Amino acid sequence: MHRKKEILIMITQKYPFGYGEVYLDRELQYFSEAFDEILLYPLRKVANERPVPSNVQINELFCSRSNKVNKGYAIKKLFAANKILSNEIKFAASGNEYVKKNKKEFLAQVLMAYELADTFYDSFKEKIRDTSAKFYSVWLDEGALIMSMLKNDGRLDSFVLRLHGYDLYDSRREGGYMPFRVYCFNQVSKVFVVSKNGAEYTRGLNICPEKVMANYSGLHDHGLTAEFDGVIRVISCSNLLQLKRIHLIIKALKEIDFPIIWKHFGDGEQRTELTRLAKELPDHIKWSFEGHVSHDNLMKVYTDEHWTCFLHMSESEGLPLALAEAMSFGIPVIACDVGGVSEIVSEKEGYLLPKMVEPENVSSIIKEISTDHMLQKQLSINAREKYLKHFNAQKNYSSFVQLLREFG
């Protein structure tokens, strides 16, 4: 019997451009082995294009869009667009005033999405003829809205989407509102949420609970961090944004009275302010903001030197894989208990702190783990075991491929 060609069609935010969506590097490795061809549609294009497997085609049609909706097209789709907005106002109780206030902007977004949906469909409709095609929106964003429109008018049979943190929790969005979630949830076949905490939150929204499934991403095994060499080193890795609360790390380190090396990887809008604060650290605290580095280079950093602990003070999260990645090297984690963090870190692998933690509490924990080498060793062993059990790439992505085939 002739096997149908298997094609996976994905919409990302920027990937393979930029430095974000790092987990897609790993996903694509497994997808490229499972599917004959992958069509990748980023919504935006920025600098730094990353390599992808040979059977992945990048289509930049969304990147070259016009910022204006064709007038004739707007008239044609006005009724349908207003219907979507009316339903949003009706069901999105937490944000309906925000929708009413910004109705013109939201209407323009819907009309633009309708136009892009047609262009998107035309770009692949011939290619998927007589194939088994699966559709995957990596975020609950414009990509999910576009796929929802195609599902609603019968041009797609089904699609799936992932939920993370920024596209899940209302508190992280302007106006406390997630645009077009109601419409997308009605159309999607399955919603894969990156944490159990997020899955429970999602089931409390306007969605059939059976559509929701917690699904962890996976991480490759790069081995262990280097053996202890007598130097205390702490590391952190995140965007330099206010919600990441890097200033708490700086304040905590200010209380340390012995030599420590601190390196932070990642960049962002708060770099200037955080650099100013870090310059106030005492001379025995050696620090550096390393900026964005490639994932391969970051993995080398973890293995080339011994790291005493990984610090993460964020006030809001989905499931921060940077923590699980550090643990894969046997690095204990000190983090605040927000979002899905407790699914990665417990007292067995590190320290789980209250959201409103004081810098003095963080500094006392750094002192404890830095001076008690037996404790540090046991936390390191447990951290590594937690990674192998729950966040191993081979196990998690093999399972996700089967779910894509079933629901995509």
C-alpha positions as CSV (number, residue, x, y, z in Angstrom):
1,M,0.0,0.0,0.0
2,H,1.4,3.4,-1.0
3,R,2.3,5.6,2.0
4,K,1.1,9.2,1.9
5,K,3.8,11.8,2.2
6,E,3.7,13.4,5.7
7,I,4.0,17.2,5.8
8,L,4.1,19.4,9.0
9,I,3.1,23.0,8.6
10,M,4.1,25.3,11.5
11,I,3.7,29.0,12.3
12,T,6.2,30.5,14.6
13,Q,6.7,34.1,16.0
14,K,10.2,34.6,14.5
15,Y,12.0,31.3,14.4
16,P,14.4,30.5,12.8
17,F,15.2,34.2,13.0
18,G,16.5,35.9,16.1
19,Y,17.6,34.3,19.4
20,G,14.2,33.2,20.9
21,E,12.1,30.1,20.6
22,V,15.3,28.0,21.3
23,Y,13.2,24.9,22.0
24,L,12.3,24.8,18.4
25,D,15.9,23.9,17.5
26,R,15.3,20.7,19.4
27,E,11.7,20.1,18.2
28,L,12.7,20.4,14.6
29,Q,15.4,17.8,15.0
30,Y,12.8,15.2,15.9
31,F,10.1,16.6,13.5
32,S,12.5,16.4,10.6
33,E,13.1,12.7,11.2
34,A,9.4,12.0,11.6
35,F,7.9,14.0,8.7
36,D,8.9,14.0,5.1
37,E,8.7,17.7,4.8
38,I,8.2,20.7,7.1
39,L,6.9,24.1,6.0
40,L,7.9,26.8,8.5
41,Y,6.2,30.2,8.5
42,P,7.6,32.9,10.8
43,L,5.4,35.9,11.5
44,R,8.3,38.3,11.8
45,K,11.9,38.4,10.5
46,V,14.8,39.7,12.4
47,A,18.6,39.4,12.3
48,N,20.4,36.1,13.1
49,E,19.0,33.3,11.0
50,R,19.7,29.9,12.5
51,P,20.3,26.7,10.4
52,V,17.4,24.2,10.1
53,P,17.3,20.6,8.9
54,S,17.5,20.0,5.1
55,N,13.8,19.0,4.8
56,V,12.6,22.2,6.3
57,Q,11.4,25.0,4.0
58,I,11.2,28.5,5.3
59,N,8.4,30.7,3.8
60,E,8.6,34.4,4.6
61,L,5.2,35.4,3.3
62,F,4.1,36.8,6.7
63,C,7.4,38.7,7.0
64,S,6.8,40.8,3.9
65,R,3.2,41.7,4.6
66,S,1.6,45.1,4.1
67,N,0.6,47.0,7.2
68,K,-2.7,48.1,5.5
69,V,-5.7,45.9,4.7
70,N,-7.0,46.0,1.2
71,K,-10.2,48.1,1.2
72,G,-12.1,45.8,-1.0
73,Y,-11.1,42.8,1.1
74,A,-12.1,44.6,4.3
75,I,-15.6,45.2,3.0
76,K,-15.9,41.6,1.9
77,K,-14.9,40.3,5.4
78,L,-16.3,43.0,7.6
79,F,-19.4,41.0,8.7
80,A,-17.4,38.0,9.6
81,A,-14.8,40.1,11.5
82,N,-17.4,41.9,13.5
83,K,-18.9,38.5,14.4
84,I,-15.6,37.4,15.9
85,L,-15.3,40.7,17.9
86,S,-18.9,40.4,19.2
87,N,-18.1,36.9,20.5
88,E,-14.9,38.2,22.1
89,I,-16.8,40.9,23.9
90,K,-19.4,38.4,25.0
91,F,-17.2,35.7,26.4
92,A,-13.9,37.4,27.3
93,A,-15.2,38.7,30.6
94,S,-11.9,39.8,32.1
95,G,-11.0,41.9,29.1
96,N,-14.3,42.9,27.3
97,E,-14.0,46.6,28.3
98,Y,-10.5,46.6,26.8
99,V,-11.8,45.1,23.6
100,K,-14.6,47.7,23.4
101,K,-12.2,50.5,24.0
102,N,-9.8,49.2,21.3
103,K,-12.4,47.8,18.9
104,K,-11.0,49.5,15.8
105,E,-7.5,48.1,16.4
106,F,-8.8,44.6,17.0
107,L,-11.1,44.8,13.9
108,A,-8.0,45.8,11.8
109,Q,-6.2,42.8,13.3
110,V,-9.0,40.4,12.4
111,L,-9.3,41.8,8.8
112,M,-5.5,41.5,8.3
113,A,-5.6,37.9,9.6
114,Y,-8.4,37.0,7.1
115,E,-6.3,38.4,4.3
116,L,-3.2,36.6,5.5
117,A,-5.1,33.3,6.0
118,D,-6.0,33.3,2.2
119,T,-2.4,34.0,1.3
120,F,-1.2,31.4,3.7
121,Y,-3.6,28.8,2.3
122,D,-2.7,29.5,-1.3
123,S,1.0,29.0,-0.5
124,F,0.6,25.3,0.5
125,K,-2.8,24.0,-0.9
126,E,-1.3,22.4,-4.0
127,K,1.7,21.0,-2.1
128,I,-0.4,19.1,0.4
129,R,-2.7,17.6,-2.2
130,D,-2.8,13.8,-1.6
131,T,-0.6,14.0,1.4
132,S,-1.1,13.7,5.2
133,A,-0.7,17.3,6.4
134,K,-0.6,18.4,10.0
135,F,-0.8,21.9,11.3
136,Y,0.8,23.4,14.4
137,S,0.8,26.9,15.7
138,V,3.6,27.3,18.2
139,W,1.9,30.1,20.1
140,L,-1.6,31.4,20.8
141,D,-1.1,34.5,18.6
142,E,-1.8,35.7,15.1
143,G,-0.7,32.3,13.7
144,A,-3.3,30.5,15.8
145,L,-5.9,33.0,14.7
146,I,-5.1,32.4,11.0
147,M,-5.3,28.6,11.4
148,S,-8.6,29.0,13.3
149,M,-10.1,31.0,10.4
150,L,-9.1,28.2,7.9
151,K,-10.5,25.6,10.2
152,N,-13.7,27.5,10.6
153,D,-14.3,27.7,6.9
154,G,-13.4,24.1,6.3
155,R,-10.0,24.6,4.6
156,L,-8.2,22.9,7.5
157,D,-9.5,19.7,9.1
158,S,-7.7,20.3,12.4
159,F,-4.7,22.0,14.0
160,V,-2.9,22.1,17.4
161,L,-1.3,24.9,19.3
162,R,1.1,25.2,22.2
163,L,0.6,27.5,25.2
164,H,3.6,28.9,27.2
165,G,3.3,31.8,29.6
166,Y,3.1,35.1,27.7
167,D,0.3,33.7,25.6
168,L,-1.5,32.1,28.5
169,Y,-1.7,34.2,31.6
170,D,-4.0,37.3,31.3
171,S,-1.9,39.2,33.8
172,R,1.0,39.3,31.3
173,R,-1.0,41.0,28.5
174,E,-1.9,44.6,28.0
175,G,-5.4,45.2,29.4
176,G,-5.3,41.8,31.2
177,Y,-6.7,40.3,28.0
178,M,-5.5,37.5,25.6
179,P,-6.9,38.5,22.1
180,F,-9.0,36.0,20.2
181,R,-8.5,33.2,22.6
182,V,-12.2,32.3,22.7
183,Y,-12.3,32.0,18.9
184,C,-9.1,30.0,18.7
185,F,-10.2,27.6,21.5
186,N,-13.4,26.9,19.7
187,Q,-11.5,25.8,16.5
188,V,-8.4,24.1,17.8
189,S,-8.3,20.3,18.1
190,K,-5.7,20.1,21.0
191,V,-4.0,22.6,23.2
192,F,-0.6,21.5,24.5
193,V,0.4,23.5,27.6
194,V,4.1,23.5,28.6
195,S,3.3,23.0,32.3
196,K,0.7,21.2,34.5
197,N,0.1,24.5,36.3
198,G,-0.7,26.2,32.9
199,A,-2.9,23.3,31.9
200,E,-5.0,23.7,35.0
201,Y,-5.3,27.4,34.4
202,T,-6.3,26.8,30.8
203,R,-9.0,24.3,31.8
204,G,-10.6,27.1,33.8
205,L,-11.0,29.2,30.7
206,N,-13.7,29.1,27.9
207,I,-12.5,25.8,26.5
208,C,-13.6,22.1,26.4
209,P,-11.3,20.7,29.2
210,E,-10.7,17.5,27.1
211,K,-8.8,19.6,24.5
212,V,-6.2,20.6,27.1
213,M,-3.1,18.5,27.7
214,A,0.1,19.3,29.7
215,N,3.1,18.5,27.6
216,Y,6.7,19.1,28.6
217,S,9.3,20.2,26.1
218,G,12.6,18.2,26.1
219,L,16.3,19.0,26.4
220,H,19.3,17.3,25.0
221,D,21.8,15.7,27.3
222,H,25.2,17.5,27.2
223,G,26.7,15.9,30.3
224,L,27.7,17.3,33.6
225,T,29.1,20.6,34.7
226,A,32.9,20.6,35.5
227,E,34.2,19.3,38.8
228,F,34.5,21.7,41.7
229,D,37.8,23.6,41.4
230,G,37.5,25.7,44.6
231,V,35.8,28.7,42.9
232,I,32.2,29.7,43.7
233,R,30.4,30.5,40.5
234,V,26.7,31.4,40.1
235,I,24.9,31.7,36.8
236,S,21.6,33.1,35.5
237,C,20.1,33.1,32.1
238,S,17.1,35.2,30.9
239,N,16.1,38.3,29.0
240,L,16.9,41.5,30.9
241,L,13.3,42.5,31.5
242,Q,11.7,43.9,34.6
243,L,9.6,40.8,35.3
244,K,12.8,38.7,35.4
245,R,13.9,40.7,38.5
246,I,17.6,40.5,37.9
247,H,18.0,43.4,40.4
248,L,17.2,40.9,43.2
249,I,20.2,38.8,42.2
250,I,22.4,41.9,42.4
251,K,21.0,42.9,45.8
252,A,21.5,39.3,47.1
253,L,25.1,39.2,45.9
254,K,25.8,42.5,47.6
255,E,25.3,40.7,50.9
256,I,27.9,38.0,50.2
257,D,31.2,38.4,52.1
258,F,33.4,36.0,50.1
259,P,34.6,35.8,46.5
260,I,32.0,34.8,43.9
261,I,31.9,34.9,40.1
262,W,28.5,35.7,38.6
263,K,27.7,35.6,34.9
264,H,24.4,36.4,33.3
265,F,23.4,35.3,29.8
266,G,20.7,37.2,27.9
267,D,20.0,40.8,27.0
268,G,17.2,43.3,27.0
269,E,15.8,46.7,27.8
270,Q,17.1,46.8,31.4
271,R,20.7,46.2,30.6
272,T,21.8,49.8,31.2
273,E,20.1,50.1,34.6
274,L,21.2,46.7,35.7
275,T,24.8,47.4,34.7
276,R,24.6,50.6,36.9
277,L,23.4,48.6,39.9
278,A,26.0,45.8,39.4
279,K,28.8,48.4,39.4
280,E,27.9,49.0,43.1
281,L,28.8,45.3,44.0
282,P,31.9,44.9,46.2
283,D,35.2,44.1,44.5
284,H,35.2,40.4,45.6
285,I,32.0,39.9,43.5
286,K,33.2,39.5,39.9
287,W,30.3,39.9,37.5
288,S,29.6,40.1,33.8
289,F,26.6,40.5,31.5
290,E,27.4,38.2,28.6
291,G,24.5,39.2,26.3
292,H,23.0,36.8,23.8
293,V,25.2,33.8,22.9
294,S,24.4,30.8,20.7
295,H,22.9,27.8,22.4
296,D,25.9,25.7,21.6
297,N,28.2,28.3,23.3
298,L,26.0,28.4,26.4
299,M,26.2,24.6,26.7
300,K,30.0,24.9,26.5
301,V,29.9,27.4,29.3
302,Y,28.0,24.9,31.5
303,T,30.5,22.1,30.9
304,D,33.8,24.1,30.8
305,E,33.5,25.5,34.4
306,H,31.9,24.4,37.6
307,W,28.7,26.2,38.6
308,T,27.6,26.2,42.2
309,C,24.0,27.1,41.4
310,F,21.6,28.7,38.9
311,L,19.6,31.8,40.0
312,H,16.1,32.7,38.7
313,M,14.0,35.4,40.4
314,S,11.3,35.9,37.8
315,E,7.9,37.0,39.0
316,S,5.9,35.3,36.3
317,E,6.6,32.1,34.2
318,G,5.2,29.4,32.1
319,L,7.7,26.5,32.4
320,P,11.2,28.0,32.3
321,L,13.3,25.4,30.5
322,A,16.4,27.3,31.4
323,L,16.1,25.8,34.9
324,A,15.7,22.3,33.6
325,E,18.6,22.8,31.3
326,A,20.8,23.9,34.1
327,M,19.7,20.9,36.1
328,S,20.6,18.6,33.2
329,F,24.2,19.5,34.0
330,G,23.7,18.7,37.7
331,I,23.5,22.4,38.7
332,P,21.2,23.1,41.7
333,V,18.6,25.8,41.1
334,I,17.4,28.7,43.3
335,A,14.1,30.0,42.0
336,C,10.9,31.7,42.9
337,D,7.7,29.6,43.0
338,V,5.7,31.1,40.1
339,G,3.9,29.5,37.2
340,G,5.3,26.0,36.5
341,V,8.6,26.5,38.3
342,S,7.6,24.0,41.1
343,E,7.2,21.3,38.4
344,I,11.0,21.6,37.8
345,V,12.4,22.6,41.2
346,S,11.7,21.2,44.6
347,E,13.7,21.1,47.9
348,K,15.4,17.9,46.5
349,E,17.0,19.7,43.6
350,G,17.5,23.2,45.0
351,Y,15.5,25.9,46.7
352,L,11.9,27.0,45.9
353,L,11.4,30.6,47.2
354,P,8.2,32.6,47.7
355,K,7.4,35.1,44.9
356,M,7.9,38.1,47.2
357,V,11.3,36.9,48.5
358,E,13.7,39.3,50.1
359,P,17.3,39.6,48.8
360,E,18.7,38.7,52.2
361,N,17.0,35.3,52.0
362,V,18.5,34.7,48.6
363,S,22.0,35.6,49.8
364,S,21.7,33.3,52.9
365,I,20.9,30.4,50.6
366,I,23.8,31.2,48.3
367,K,26.1,31.2,51.4
368,E,24.6,27.8,52.5
369,I,25.0,26.0,49.2
370,S,28.5,27.5,48.6
371,T,29.9,26.4,51.9
372,D,28.2,23.0,52.4
373,H,29.8,20.8,49.7
374,M,27.9,17.6,50.7
375,L,24.6,19.4,50.3
376,Q,25.7,20.8,47.0
377,K,26.7,17.4,45.8
378,Q,23.4,15.8,46.8
379,L,21.3,18.6,45.2
380,S,23.4,18.2,42.0
381,I,22.7,14.4,41.8
382,N,19.0,15.0,42.4
383,A,18.8,17.8,39.8
384,R,20.4,15.5,37.2
385,E,17.9,12.7,38.0
386,K,14.9,15.1,37.7
387,Y,16.0,16.1,34.2
388,L,16.5,12.5,33.1
389,K,13.0,11.5,34.3
390,H,10.9,14.4,33.1
391,F,12.8,16.6,30.5
392,N,14.8,14.3,28.3
393,A,14.4,15.3,24.7
394,Q,14.3,11.8,23.2
395,K,11.5,10.7,25.4
396,N,9.4,13.9,25.3
397,Y,9.6,14.7,21.6
398,S,9.0,11.2,20.4
399,S,5.8,11.3,22.4
400,F,4.9,14.8,21.0
401,V,5.4,13.6,17.4
402,Q,2.8,10.9,17.9
403,L,0.4,13.5,19.4
404,L,0.9,15.8,16.3
405,R,0.1,12.9,14.0
406,E,-3.1,12.2,16.0
407,F,-4.5,15.7,16.5
408,G,-2.6,18.1,14.1
